């Protein structure tokens, strides 16, 4: 098994974990590490594969890797392997962490790309009928842009006409940690379902509904004793305001909001977006039966 095979095997083994992959992309002068050398760093700061040519620069690269895992954004780091006369000390790191000076006898330089690896995010869509065109469109589009999708229709293949008299085993529903969850339902069981979902660590929770329906559901949740912080994180009406009318456009707006949440590290920024969102047009609310 060659080096590339070993790397791929290790990535497959750790595919459900957040990782940072450090790769030497360029060298100048004398260096032990060569272009193509790789190192895999776990979210615990452990090096589980490879080397960059020696232990001296690898410690600082691990710290960069942890930052990359947290930010989910790649960085390029320059490593200067200096002799004792020109070195700033045994190891020194610039303020932004993008330059590392190491005292060695090599005297060369390396450029190292440190990039994040993350498992495919989970998109979980709740509906009360498999016949919902919006639900199908959200799921299918989610798959196209890289989400691992899970559909949950508690009422079965075609739903039930009398939702109010249907007993749902909501407590048995399991949700993967960090999932992005969307409710595309007719509203009868939203509050009990949302209360159950509040027990899980979710990256996003959205509900397709009119402003009036969400207001009623929100009050019901608070009366049920659901945590106010969770209630405040529910995006309803789900989706960015892009003046969407067609069901396909609504699905795109929902997934665009999920992408925005996923790629934005500042929760306050997401809050500002939610506060300025417009409600669904009345005509559209009637069309969706919301």
Buried (B, 14 or more C-beta within 10 A) or exposed (E): EEEEEEBEEBBEEBEEBBBBBBBBEEBEEEBBBEEEBBBBBBBEEEBBBBBBBBEBBBBBBBBBBBBBBEEBEEBEBBBBBBEEEEBEEEBBBEEEBEBBBBBBEBBBBBBBBBBBBBBEBBBBBBBBBBEBEBBBBBBEBBEEEEBBBBBBBBBEEEBEEEBEEBEBEBEEBEBBEBBBBBBBBBBBBBBBBBBBBBEBEBBBBBBBBBBEBBEBBBEBBEEEEBEEEBBEBBBBBBBBBEEBEEBBBBBBBBBBBBBBBBEEEEEEEBEEBBEEBEBBEEEBBEEBEB
